[in-house]
Amino acid sequence: AGAFPLKVEFKPRGDSKIDVASVKVEYLKGAGIDLTSRVKGGIKPSGIEIPAAAAPAGEHPIRVSVRDSEGRLGTAEFKLVVK
């Protein structure tokens, strides 16, 4: 519980660049919630870095989607566990 650092790393293929405007972060429980606006300040071409993220205790399924400069879509899903 409390604040914790959250870091997600982006790795583009070849010479492509990450399209930071395409980054989408979603909470996958229930009807789902778009979290992108809440993490926008931490989005960079290298990834997402939030020094002091906060979430209620429990398991939170998250999906991060991003496109590169060649239009390829990459997604990752993970479970954020907060105790």
PyMOL Python script that loads the backbone (N, CA, C, O; Angstrom):
from pymol import cmd

cmd.read_pdbstr("""\
ATOM      1  N   ALA A   1       0.853  -1.193   0.000  1.00  0.00           N
ATOM      2  CA  ALA A   1       0.000   0.000   0.000  1.00  0.00           C
ATOM      3  C   ALA A   1       0.882   1.234   0.000  1.00  0.00           C
ATOM      4  O   ALA A   1       2.073   1.154   0.303  1.00  0.00           O
ATOM      5  N   GLY A   2       0.306   2.363  -0.335  1.00  0.00           N
ATOM      6  CA  GLY A   2       1.088   3.590  -0.420  1.00  0.00           C
ATOM      7  C   GLY A   2       1.620   3.796  -1.818  1.00  0.00           C
ATOM      8  O   GLY A   2       1.226   3.097  -2.751  1.00  0.00           O
ATOM      9  N   ALA A   3       2.514   4.751  -1.962  1.00  0.00           N
ATOM     10  CA  ALA A   3       3.083   5.074  -3.275  1.00  0.00           C
ATOM     11  C   ALA A   3       4.189   4.089  -3.644  1.00  0.00           C
ATOM     12  O   ALA A   3       4.923   3.609  -2.780  1.00  0.00           O
ATOM     13  N   PHE A   4       4.297   3.794  -4.937  1.00  0.00           N
ATOM     14  CA  PHE A   4       5.319   2.872  -5.441  1.00  0.00           C
ATOM     15  C   PHE A   4       5.748   3.328  -6.828  1.00  0.00           C
ATOM     16  O   PHE A   4       4.952   3.932  -7.547  1.00  0.00           O
ATOM     17  N   PRO A   5       6.993   3.052  -7.220  1.00  0.00           N
ATOM     18  CA  PRO A   5       7.433   3.401  -8.576  1.00  0.00           C
ATOM     19  C   PRO A   5       6.857   2.419  -9.597  1.00  0.00           C
ATOM     20  O   PRO A   5       6.777   1.219  -9.334  1.00  0.00           O
ATOM     21  N   LEU A   6       6.462   2.929 -10.747  1.00  0.00           N
ATOM     22  CA  LEU A   6       5.942   2.102 -11.827  1.00  0.00           C
ATOM     23  C   LEU A   6       6.740   2.416 -13.079  1.00  0.00           C
ATOM     24  O   LEU A   6       6.860   3.576 -13.473  1.00  0.00           O
ATOM     25  N   LYS A   7       7.286   1.376 -13.705  1.00  0.00           N
ATOM     26  CA  LYS A   7       8.089   1.577 -14.905  1.00  0.00           C
ATOM     27  C   LYS A   7       7.733   0.518 -15.949  1.00  0.00           C
ATOM     28  O   LYS A   7       7.696  -0.676 -15.653  1.00  0.00           O
ATOM     29  N   VAL A   8       7.474   0.976 -17.169  1.00  0.00           N
ATOM     30  CA  VAL A   8       7.208   0.111 -18.321  1.00  0.00           C
ATOM     31  C   VAL A   8       8.177   0.553 -19.406  1.00  0.00           C
ATOM     32  O   VAL A   8       8.240   1.737 -19.739  1.00  0.00           O
ATOM     33  N   GLU A   9       8.929  -0.386 -19.957  1.00  0.00           N
ATOM     34  CA  GLU A   9       9.934  -0.048 -20.966  1.00  0.00           C
ATOM     35  C   GLU A   9       9.427  -0.385 -22.363  1.00  0.00           C
ATOM     36  O   GLU A   9       8.862  -1.457 -22.579  1.00  0.00           O
ATOM     37  N   PHE A  10       9.629   0.537 -23.322  1.00  0.00           N
ATOM     38  CA  PHE A  10       9.296   0.300 -24.724  1.00  0.00           C
ATOM     39  C   PHE A  10      10.579  -0.048 -25.467  1.00  0.00           C
ATOM     40  O   PHE A  10      11.619   0.571 -25.243  1.00  0.00           O
ATOM     41  N   LYS A  11      10.505  -1.054 -26.365  1.00  0.00           N
ATOM     42  CA  LYS A  11      11.652  -1.440 -27.181  1.00  0.00           C
ATOM     43  C   LYS A  11      11.223  -1.504 -28.639  1.00  0.00           C
ATOM     44  O   LYS A  11      10.653  -2.506 -29.069  1.00  0.00           O
ATOM     45  N   PRO A  12      11.488  -0.444 -29.410  1.00  0.00           N
ATOM     46  CA  PRO A  12      11.127  -0.470 -30.827  1.00  0.00           C
ATOM     47  C   PRO A  12      12.031  -1.421 -31.605  1.00  0.00           C
ATOM     48  O   PRO A  12      13.155  -1.705 -31.193  1.00  0.00           O
ATOM     49  N   ARG A  13      11.522  -1.906 -32.734  1.00  0.00           N
ATOM     50  CA  ARG A  13      12.300  -2.801 -33.609  1.00  0.00           C
ATOM     51  C   ARG A  13      13.089  -2.004 -34.621  1.00  0.00           C
ATOM     52  O   ARG A  13      12.601  -1.007 -35.153  1.00  0.00           O
ATOM     53  N   GLY A  14      14.289  -2.434 -34.886  1.00  0.00           N
ATOM     54  CA  GLY A  14      15.103  -1.821 -35.931  1.00  0.00           C
ATOM     55  C   GLY A  14      15.322  -0.344 -35.690  1.00  0.00           C
ATOM     56  O   GLY A  14      15.650   0.078 -34.582  1.00  0.00           O
ATOM     57  N   ASP A  15      15.136   0.442 -36.751  1.00  0.00           N
ATOM     58  CA  ASP A  15      15.340   1.889 -36.681  1.00  0.00           C
ATOM     59  C   ASP A  15      14.048   2.657 -36.391  1.00  0.00           C
ATOM     60  O   ASP A  15      14.039   3.887 -36.436  1.00  0.00           O
ATOM     61  N   SER A  16      12.969   1.951 -36.096  1.00  0.00           N
ATOM     62  CA  SER A  16      11.703   2.642 -35.855  1.00  0.00           C
ATOM     63  C   SER A  16      11.740   3.380 -34.518  1.00  0.00           C
ATOM     64  O   SER A  16      12.568   3.093 -33.654  1.00  0.00           O
ATOM     65  N   LYS A  17      10.833   4.327 -34.371  1.00  0.00           N
ATOM     66  CA  LYS A  17      10.707   5.125 -33.156  1.00  0.00           C
ATOM     67  C   LYS A  17       9.332   4.876 -32.547  1.00  0.00           C
ATOM     68  O   LYS A  17       8.385   4.531 -33.255  1.00  0.00           O
ATOM     69  N   ILE A  18       9.229   5.049 -31.246  1.00  0.00           N
ATOM     70  CA  ILE A  18       7.951   4.906 -30.562  1.00  0.00           C
ATOM     71  C   ILE A  18       7.096   6.144 -30.826  1.00  0.00           C
ATOM     72  O   ILE A  18       7.578   7.272 -30.721  1.00  0.00           O
ATOM     73  N   ASP A  19       5.832   5.929 -31.168  1.00  0.00           N
ATOM     74  CA  ASP A  19       4.878   7.016 -31.351  1.00  0.00           C
ATOM     75  C   ASP A  19       4.208   7.256 -29.995  1.00  0.00           C
ATOM     76  O   ASP A  19       3.236   6.583 -29.653  1.00  0.00           O
ATOM     77  N   VAL A  20       4.731   8.216 -29.225  1.00  0.00           N
ATOM     78  CA  VAL A  20       4.211   8.432 -27.867  1.00  0.00           C
ATOM     79  C   VAL A  20       2.737   8.849 -27.870  1.00  0.00           C
ATOM     80  O   VAL A  20       2.031   8.617 -26.888  1.00  0.00           O
ATOM     81  N   ALA A  21       2.270   9.454 -28.948  1.00  0.00           N
ATOM     82  CA  ALA A  21       0.858   9.843 -29.031  1.00  0.00           C
ATOM     83  C   ALA A  21      -0.064   8.632 -29.136  1.00  0.00           C
ATOM     84  O   ALA A  21      -1.265   8.752 -28.895  1.00  0.00           O
ATOM     85  N   SER A  22       0.479   7.465 -29.492  1.00  0.00           N
ATOM     86  CA  SER A  22      -0.335   6.260 -29.655  1.00  0.00           C
ATOM     87  C   SER A  22      -0.451   5.439 -28.374  1.00  0.00           C
ATOM     88  O   SER A  22      -1.225   4.482 -28.333  1.00  0.00           O
ATOM     89  N   VAL A  23       0.295   5.788 -27.333  1.00  0.00           N
ATOM     90  CA  VAL A  23       0.305   4.994 -26.103  1.00  0.00           C
ATOM     91  C   VAL A  23      -1.074   5.015 -25.457  1.00  0.00           C
ATOM     92  O   VAL A  23      -1.689   6.072 -25.311  1.00  0.00           O
ATOM     93  N   LYS A  24      -1.549   3.835 -25.073  1.00  0.00           N
ATOM     94  CA  LYS A  24      -2.835   3.694 -24.388  1.00  0.00           C
ATOM     95  C   LYS A  24      -2.643   2.740 -23.220  1.00  0.00           C
ATOM     96  O   LYS A  24      -2.065   1.664 -23.376  1.00  0.00           O
ATOM     97  N   VAL A  25      -3.130   3.138 -22.051  1.00  0.00           N
ATOM     98  CA  VAL A  25      -3.042   2.316 -20.841  1.00  0.00           C
ATOM     99  C   VAL A  25      -4.473   2.068 -20.369  1.00  0.00           C
ATOM    100  O   VAL A  25      -5.237   3.006 -20.144  1.00  0.00           O
ATOM    101  N   GLU A  26      -4.826   0.777 -20.223  1.00  0.00           N
ATOM    102  CA  GLU A  26      -6.197   0.419 -19.854  1.00  0.00           C
ATOM    103  C   GLU A  26      -6.234  -0.483 -18.628  1.00  0.00           C
ATOM    104  O   GLU A  26      -5.397  -1.370 -18.461  1.00  0.00           O
ATOM    105  N   TYR A  27      -7.219  -0.237 -17.782  1.00  0.00           N
ATOM    106  CA  TYR A  27      -7.534  -1.110 -16.646  1.00  0.00           C
ATOM    107  C   TYR A  27      -8.568  -2.093 -17.155  1.00  0.00           C
ATOM    108  O   TYR A  27      -9.606  -1.674 -17.668  1.00  0.00           O
ATOM    109  N   LEU A  28      -8.317  -3.391 -17.030  1.00  0.00           N
ATOM    110  CA  LEU A  28      -9.130  -4.398 -17.708  1.00  0.00           C
ATOM    111  C   LEU A  28     -10.231  -5.028 -16.868  1.00  0.00           C
ATOM    112  O   LEU A  28     -10.925  -5.916 -17.362  1.00  0.00           O
ATOM    113  N   LYS A  29     -10.420  -4.615 -15.633  1.00  0.00           N
ATOM    114  CA  LYS A  29     -11.463  -5.203 -14.788  1.00  0.00           C
ATOM    115  C   LYS A  29     -12.807  -4.539 -15.075  1.00  0.00           C
ATOM    116  O   LYS A  29     -12.870  -3.349 -15.385  1.00  0.00           O
ATOM    117  N   GLY A  30     -13.881  -5.324 -14.966  1.00  0.00           N
ATOM    118  CA  GLY A  30     -15.222  -4.769 -15.164  1.00  0.00           C
ATOM    119  C   GLY A  30     -15.392  -4.211 -16.564  1.00  0.00           C
ATOM    120  O   GLY A  30     -15.008  -4.847 -17.546  1.00  0.00           O
ATOM    121  N   ALA A  31     -15.970  -3.019 -16.653  1.00  0.00           N
ATOM    122  CA  ALA A  31     -16.201  -2.379 -17.947  1.00  0.00           C
ATOM    123  C   ALA A  31     -14.914  -1.803 -18.528  1.00  0.00           C
ATOM    124  O   ALA A  31     -14.882  -1.393 -19.688  1.00  0.00           O
ATOM    125  N   GLY A  32     -13.854  -1.773 -17.721  1.00  0.00           N
ATOM    126  CA  GLY A  32     -12.579  -1.237 -18.183  1.00  0.00           C
ATOM    127  C   GLY A  32     -12.517   0.271 -18.026  1.00  0.00           C
ATOM    128  O   GLY A  32     -13.537   0.956 -18.102  1.00  0.00           O
ATOM    129  N   ILE A  33     -11.330   0.775 -17.808  1.00  0.00           N
ATOM    130  CA  ILE A  33     -11.113   2.211 -17.634  1.00  0.00           C
ATOM    131  C   ILE A  33      -9.866   2.599 -18.408  1.00  0.00           C
ATOM    132  O   ILE A  33      -8.836   1.932 -18.313  1.00  0.00           O
ATOM    133  N   ASP A  34      -9.960   3.678 -19.175  1.00  0.00           N
ATOM    134  CA  ASP A  34      -8.798   4.200 -19.889  1.00  0.00           C
ATOM    135  C   ASP A  34      -7.984   5.038 -18.893  1.00  0.00           C
ATOM    136  O   ASP A  34      -8.446   6.075 -18.417  1.00  0.00           O
ATOM    137  N   LEU A  35      -6.774   4.575 -18.588  1.00  0.00           N
ATOM    138  CA  LEU A  35      -5.907   5.244 -17.611  1.00  0.00           C
ATOM    139  C   LEU A  35      -4.889   6.174 -18.270  1.00  0.00           C
ATOM    140  O   LEU A  35      -4.079   6.789 -17.576  1.00  0.00           O
ATOM    141  N   THR A  36      -4.921   6.285 -19.585  1.00  0.00           N
ATOM    142  CA  THR A  36      -3.894   7.016 -20.317  1.00  0.00           C
ATOM    143  C   THR A  36      -3.716   8.443 -19.798  1.00  0.00           C
ATOM    144  O   THR A  36      -2.586   8.884 -19.589  1.00  0.00           O
ATOM    145  N   SER A  37      -4.801   9.158 -19.591  1.00  0.00           N
ATOM    146  CA  SER A  37      -4.687  10.555 -19.142  1.00  0.00           C
ATOM    147  C   SER A  37      -4.050  10.649 -17.757  1.00  0.00           C
ATOM    148  O   SER A  37      -3.417  11.655 -17.437  1.00  0.00           O
ATOM    149  N   ARG A  38      -4.208   9.620 -16.942  1.00  0.00           N
ATOM    150  CA  ARG A  38      -3.648   9.631 -15.582  1.00  0.00           C
ATOM    151  C   ARG A  38      -2.141   9.413 -15.571  1.00  0.00           C
ATOM    152  O   ARG A  38      -1.465   9.827 -14.628  1.00  0.00           O
ATOM    153  N   VAL A  39      -1.604   8.768 -16.608  1.00  0.00           N
ATOM    154  CA  VAL A  39      -0.161   8.493 -16.656  1.00  0.00           C
ATOM    155  C   VAL A  39       0.548   9.325 -17.715  1.00  0.00           C
ATOM    156  O   VAL A  39       1.751   9.167 -17.922  1.00  0.00           O
ATOM    157  N   LYS A  40      -0.182  10.207 -18.387  1.00  0.00           N
ATOM    158  CA  LYS A  40       0.351  10.965 -19.525  1.00  0.00           C
ATOM    159  C   LYS A  40       1.670  11.669 -19.200  1.00  0.00           C
ATOM    160  O   LYS A  40       2.572  11.695 -20.038  1.00  0.00           O
ATOM    161  N   GLY A  41       1.795  12.235 -18.007  1.00  0.00           N
ATOM    162  CA  GLY A  41       3.021  12.939 -17.630  1.00  0.00           C
ATOM    163  C   GLY A  41       4.242  12.049 -17.552  1.00  0.00           C
ATOM    164  O   GLY A  41       5.368  12.542 -17.609  1.00  0.00           O
ATOM    165  N   GLY A  42       4.042  10.734 -17.421  1.00  0.00           N
ATOM    166  CA  GLY A  42       5.157   9.804 -17.325  1.00  0.00           C
ATOM    167  C   GLY A  42       5.497   9.089 -18.616  1.00  0.00           C
ATOM    168  O   GLY A  42       6.407   8.261 -18.639  1.00  0.00           O
ATOM    169  N   ILE A  43       4.773   9.397 -19.713  1.00  0.00           N
ATOM    170  CA  ILE A  43       5.004   8.717 -20.994  1.00  0.00           C
ATOM    171  C   ILE A  43       6.146   9.400 -21.734  1.00  0.00           C
ATOM    172  O   ILE A  43       6.136  10.611 -21.954  1.00  0.00           O
ATOM    173  N   LYS A  44       7.134   8.586 -22.114  1.00  0.00           N
ATOM    174  CA  LYS A  44       8.297   9.066 -22.873  1.00  0.00           C
ATOM    175  C   LYS A  44       8.576   8.059 -23.985  1.00  0.00           C
ATOM    176  O   LYS A  44       8.031   6.957 -23.948  1.00  0.00           O
ATOM    177  N   PRO A  45       9.408   8.399 -24.974  1.00  0.00           N
ATOM    178  CA  PRO A  45       9.734   7.429 -26.028  1.00  0.00           C
ATOM    179  C   PRO A  45      10.360   6.137 -25.479  1.00  0.00           C
ATOM    180  O   PRO A  45      10.247   5.086 -26.111  1.00  0.00           O
ATOM    181  N   SER A  46      11.005   6.201 -24.332  1.00  0.00           N
ATOM    182  CA  SER A  46      11.635   5.013 -23.749  1.00  0.00           C
ATOM    183  C   SER A  46      10.657   4.161 -22.944  1.00  0.00           C
ATOM    184  O   SER A  46      10.956   3.008 -22.632  1.00  0.00           O
ATOM    185  N   GLY A  47       9.481   4.720 -22.602  1.00  0.00           N
ATOM    186  CA  GLY A  47       8.508   3.962 -21.832  1.00  0.00           C
ATOM    187  C   GLY A  47       7.666   4.851 -20.941  1.00  0.00           C
ATOM    188  O   GLY A  47       7.509   6.045 -21.193  1.00  0.00           O
ATOM    189  N   ILE A  48       7.131   4.252 -19.902  1.00  0.00           N
ATOM    190  CA  ILE A  48       6.311   4.974 -18.926  1.00  0.00           C
ATOM    191  C   ILE A  48       7.036   4.893 -17.590  1.00  0.00           C
ATOM    192  O   ILE A  48       7.427   3.810 -17.154  1.00  0.00           O
ATOM    193  N   GLU A  49       7.210   6.019 -16.952  1.00  0.00           N
ATOM    194  CA  GLU A  49       7.864   6.042 -15.647  1.00  0.00           C
ATOM    195  C   GLU A  49       7.092   6.968 -14.716  1.00  0.00           C
ATOM    196  O   GLU A  49       7.024   8.178 -14.929  1.00  0.00           O
ATOM    197  N   ILE A  50       6.515   6.373 -13.685  1.00  0.00           N
ATOM    198  CA  ILE A  50       5.771   7.110 -12.666  1.00  0.00           C
ATOM    199  C   ILE A  50       6.512   6.887 -11.347  1.00  0.00           C
ATOM    200  O   ILE A  50       6.487   5.774 -10.822  1.00  0.00           O
ATOM    201  N   PRO A  51       7.168   7.905 -10.798  1.00  0.00           N
ATOM    202  CA  PRO A  51       7.949   7.709  -9.579  1.00  0.00           C
ATOM    203  C   PRO A  51       7.109   7.354  -8.352  1.00  0.00           C
ATOM    204  O   PRO A  51       7.576   6.627  -7.476  1.00  0.00           O
ATOM    205  N   ALA A  52       5.878   7.859  -8.281  1.00  0.00           N
ATOM    206  CA  ALA A  52       5.047   7.601  -7.103  1.00  0.00           C
ATOM    207  C   ALA A  52       3.615   7.302  -7.544  1.00  0.00           C
ATOM    208  O   ALA A  52       2.720   8.133  -7.388  1.00  0.00           O
ATOM    209  N   ALA A  53       3.409   6.100  -8.097  1.00  0.00           N
ATOM    210  CA  ALA A  53       2.073   5.662  -8.493  1.00  0.00           C
ATOM    211  C   ALA A  53       1.325   5.204  -7.246  1.00  0.00           C
ATOM    212  O   ALA A  53       1.939   4.854  -6.238  1.00  0.00           O
ATOM    213  N   ALA A  54       0.005   5.208  -7.321  1.00  0.00           N
ATOM    214  CA  ALA A  54      -0.811   4.736  -6.203  1.00  0.00           C
ATOM    215  C   ALA A  54      -1.996   3.962  -6.753  1.00  0.00           C
ATOM    216  O   ALA A  54      -2.552   4.315  -7.793  1.00  0.00           O
ATOM    217  N   ALA A  55      -2.378   2.909  -6.053  1.00  0.00           N
ATOM    218  CA  ALA A  55      -3.534   2.100  -6.421  1.00  0.00           C
ATOM    219  C   ALA A  55      -4.040   1.426  -5.158  1.00  0.00           C
ATOM    220  O   ALA A  55      -3.260   1.186  -4.236  1.00  0.00           O
ATOM    221  N   PRO A  56      -5.328   1.115  -5.095  1.00  0.00           N
ATOM    222  CA  PRO A  56      -5.840   0.407  -3.923  1.00  0.00           C
ATOM    223  C   PRO A  56      -5.290  -1.015  -3.858  1.00  0.00           C
ATOM    224  O   PRO A  56      -4.865  -1.569  -4.871  1.00  0.00           O
ATOM    225  N   ALA A  57      -5.301  -1.594  -2.673  1.00  0.00           N
ATOM    226  CA  ALA A  57      -4.841  -2.976  -2.496  1.00  0.00           C
ATOM    227  C   ALA A  57      -5.666  -3.903  -3.387  1.00  0.00           C
ATOM    228  O   ALA A  57      -6.868  -3.704  -3.568  1.00  0.00           O
ATOM    229  N   GLY A  58      -5.002  -4.916  -3.939  1.00  0.00           N
ATOM    230  CA  GLY A  58      -5.674  -5.894  -4.783  1.00  0.00           C
ATOM    231  C   GLY A  58      -4.888  -6.176  -6.038  1.00  0.00           C
ATOM    232  O   GLY A  58      -3.762  -5.707  -6.208  1.00  0.00           O
ATOM    233  N   GLU A  59      -5.506  -6.961  -6.929  1.00  0.00           N
ATOM    234  CA  GLU A  59      -4.892  -7.313  -8.203  1.00  0.00           C
ATOM    235  C   GLU A  59      -5.565  -6.502  -9.309  1.00  0.00           C
ATOM    236  O   GLU A  59      -6.790  -6.476  -9.418  1.00  0.00           O
ATOM    237  N   HIS A  60      -4.755  -5.851 -10.116  1.00  0.00           N
ATOM    238  CA  HIS A  60      -5.262  -4.948 -11.137  1.00  0.00           C
ATOM    239  C   HIS A  60      -4.710  -5.335 -12.512  1.00  0.00           C
ATOM    240  O   HIS A  60      -3.523  -5.136 -12.770  1.00  0.00           O
ATOM    241  N   PRO A  61      -5.551  -5.888 -13.402  1.00  0.00           N
ATOM    242  CA  PRO A  61      -5.089  -6.233 -14.754  1.00  0.00           C
ATOM    243  C   PRO A  61      -4.957  -4.970 -15.614  1.00  0.00           C
ATOM    244  O   PRO A  61      -5.883  -4.165 -15.709  1.00  0.00           O
ATOM    245  N   ILE A  62      -3.792  -4.821 -16.232  1.00  0.00           N
ATOM    246  CA  ILE A  62      -3.462  -3.630 -17.011  1.00  0.00           C
ATOM    247  C   ILE A  62      -3.015  -4.049 -18.410  1.00  0.00           C
ATOM    248  O   ILE A  62      -2.328  -5.057 -18.577  1.00  0.00           O
ATOM    249  N   ARG A  63      -3.418  -3.253 -19.425  1.00  0.00           N
ATOM    250  CA  ARG A  63      -2.917  -3.460 -20.790  1.00  0.00           C
ATOM    251  C   ARG A  63      -2.298  -2.147 -21.265  1.00  0.00           C
ATOM    252  O   ARG A  63      -2.893  -1.079 -21.119  1.00  0.00           O
ATOM    253  N   VAL A  64      -1.098  -2.241 -21.836  1.00  0.00           N
ATOM    254  CA  VAL A  64      -0.421  -1.092 -22.438  1.00  0.00           C
ATOM    255  C   VAL A  64      -0.274  -1.384 -23.928  1.00  0.00           C
ATOM    256  O   VAL A  64       0.237  -2.435 -24.314  1.00  0.00           O
ATOM    257  N   SER A  65      -0.727  -0.448 -24.763  1.00  0.00           N
ATOM    258  CA  SER A  65      -0.618  -0.578 -26.222  1.00  0.00           C
ATOM    259  C   SER A  65       0.179   0.608 -26.752  1.00  0.00           C
ATOM    260  O   SER A  65       0.070   1.722 -26.239  1.00  0.00           O
ATOM    261  N   VAL A  66       0.984   0.355 -27.788  1.00  0.00           N
ATOM    262  CA  VAL A  66       1.795   1.415 -28.390  1.00  0.00           C
ATOM    263  C   VAL A  66       2.090   1.058 -29.846  1.00  0.00           C
ATOM    264  O   VAL A  66       2.200  -0.117 -30.197  1.00  0.00           O
ATOM    265  N   ARG A  67       2.216   2.081 -30.685  1.00  0.00           N
ATOM    266  CA  ARG A  67       2.597   1.881 -32.092  1.00  0.00           C
ATOM    267  C   ARG A  67       3.967   2.502 -32.321  1.00  0.00           C
ATOM    268  O   ARG A  67       4.372   3.435 -31.628  1.00  0.00           O
ATOM    269  N   ASP A  68       4.666   1.960 -33.308  1.00  0.00           N
ATOM    270  CA  ASP A  68       5.949   2.554 -33.670  1.00  0.00           C
ATOM    271  C   ASP A  68       5.773   3.409 -34.922  1.00  0.00           C
ATOM    272  O   ASP A  68       4.678   3.493 -35.478  1.00  0.00           O
ATOM    273  N   SER A  69       6.857   4.039 -35.358  1.00  0.00           N
ATOM    274  CA  SER A  69       6.805   4.948 -36.502  1.00  0.00           C
ATOM    275  C   SER A  69       6.446   4.240 -37.805  1.00  0.00           C
ATOM    276  O   SER A  69       6.135   4.906 -38.792  1.00  0.00           O
ATOM    277  N   GLU A  70       6.479   2.909 -37.836  1.00  0.00           N
ATOM    278  CA  GLU A  70       6.094   2.144 -39.022  1.00  0.00           C
ATOM    279  C   GLU A  70       4.677   1.599 -38.903  1.00  0.00           C
ATOM    280  O   GLU A  70       4.227   0.835 -39.757  1.00  0.00           O
ATOM    281  N   GLY A  71       3.969   1.994 -37.835  1.00  0.00           N
ATOM    282  CA  GLY A  71       2.570   1.600 -37.661  1.00  0.00           C
ATOM    283  C   GLY A  71       2.347   0.265 -36.983  1.00  0.00           C
ATOM    284  O   GLY A  71       1.202  -0.158 -36.822  1.00  0.00           O
ATOM    285  N   ARG A  72       3.414  -0.411 -36.582  1.00  0.00           N
ATOM    286  CA  ARG A  72       3.254  -1.713 -35.914  1.00  0.00           C
ATOM    287  C   ARG A  72       2.734  -1.514 -34.497  1.00  0.00           C
ATOM    288  O   ARG A  72       3.203  -0.637 -33.772  1.00  0.00           O
ATOM    289  N   LEU A  73       1.767  -2.329 -34.110  1.00  0.00           N
ATOM    290  CA  LEU A  73       1.162  -2.260 -32.782  1.00  0.00           C
ATOM    291  C   LEU A  73       1.799  -3.283 -31.860  1.00  0.00           C
ATOM    292  O   LEU A  73       1.975  -4.446 -32.225  1.00  0.00           O
ATOM    293  N   GLY A  74       2.139  -2.837 -30.666  1.00  0.00           N
ATOM    294  CA  GLY A  74       2.636  -3.747 -29.636  1.00  0.00           C
ATOM    295  C   GLY A  74       1.766  -3.598 -28.403  1.00  0.00           C
ATOM    296  O   GLY A  74       1.378  -2.488 -28.040  1.00  0.00           O
ATOM    297  N   THR A  75       1.458  -4.715 -27.760  1.00  0.00           N
ATOM    298  CA  THR A  75       0.674  -4.669 -26.530  1.00  0.00           C
ATOM    299  C   THR A  75       1.313  -5.572 -25.489  1.00  0.00           C
ATOM    300  O   THR A  75       1.980  -6.554 -25.814  1.00  0.00           O
ATOM    301  N   ALA A  76       1.093  -5.219 -24.245  1.00  0.00           N
ATOM    302  CA  ALA A  76       1.518  -6.053 -23.123  1.00  0.00           C
ATOM    303  C   ALA A  76       0.443  -5.991 -22.066  1.00  0.00           C
ATOM    304  O   ALA A  76      -0.101  -4.927 -21.773  1.00  0.00           O
ATOM    305  N   GLU A  77       0.144  -7.134 -21.501  1.00  0.00           N
ATOM    306  CA  GLU A  77      -0.807  -7.194 -20.389  1.00  0.00           C
ATOM    307  C   GLU A  77      -0.069  -7.719 -19.177  1.00  0.00           C
ATOM    308  O   GLU A  77       0.747  -8.636 -19.277  1.00  0.00           O
ATOM    309  N   PHE A  78      -0.366  -7.123 -18.020  1.00  0.00           N
ATOM    310  CA  PHE A  78       0.248  -7.587 -16.781  1.00  0.00           C
ATOM    311  C   PHE A  78      -0.710  -7.353 -15.631  1.00  0.00           C
ATOM    312  O   PHE A  78      -1.667  -6.587 -15.748  1.00  0.00           O
ATOM    313  N   LYS A  79      -0.445  -8.015 -14.529  1.00  0.00           N
ATOM    314  CA  LYS A  79      -1.263  -7.873 -13.336  1.00  0.00           C
ATOM    315  C   LYS A  79      -0.458  -7.105 -12.306  1.00  0.00           C
ATOM    316  O   LYS A  79       0.596  -7.566 -11.868  1.00  0.00           O
ATOM    317  N   LEU A  80      -0.941  -5.950 -11.920  1.00  0.00           N
ATOM    318  CA  LEU A  80      -0.339  -5.137 -10.891  1.00  0.00           C
ATOM    319  C   LEU A  80      -0.902  -5.590  -9.558  1.00  0.00           C
ATOM    320  O   LEU A  80      -2.110  -5.499  -9.336  1.00  0.00           O
ATOM    321  N   VAL A  81      -0.046  -6.080  -8.663  1.00  0.00           N
ATOM    322  CA  VAL A  81      -0.481  -6.562  -7.364  1.00  0.00           C
ATOM    323  C   VAL A  81      -0.055  -5.559  -6.301  1.00  0.00           C
ATOM    324  O   VAL A  81       1.134  -5.301  -6.109  1.00  0.00           O
ATOM    325  N   VAL A  82      -1.043  -5.001  -5.619  1.00  0.00           N
ATOM    326  CA  VAL A  82      -0.787  -4.021  -4.566  1.00  0.00           C
ATOM    327  C   VAL A  82      -1.227  -4.642  -3.246  1.00  0.00           C
ATOM    328  O   VAL A  82      -2.365  -5.089  -3.101  1.00  0.00           O
ATOM    329  N   LYS A  83      -0.297  -4.664  -2.278  1.00  0.00           N
ATOM    330  CA  LYS A  83      -0.604  -5.270  -0.973  1.00  0.00           C
ATOM    331  C   LYS A  83      -0.755  -4.211   0.093  1.00  0.00           C
ATOM    332  O   LYS A  83      -1.013  -4.534   1.253  1.00  0.00           O
TER     333      LYS A  83
END
""", "prot")
cmd.dss("prot")
cmd.show_as("cartoon", "prot")
cmd.util.cbc("prot")
cmd.orient("prot")
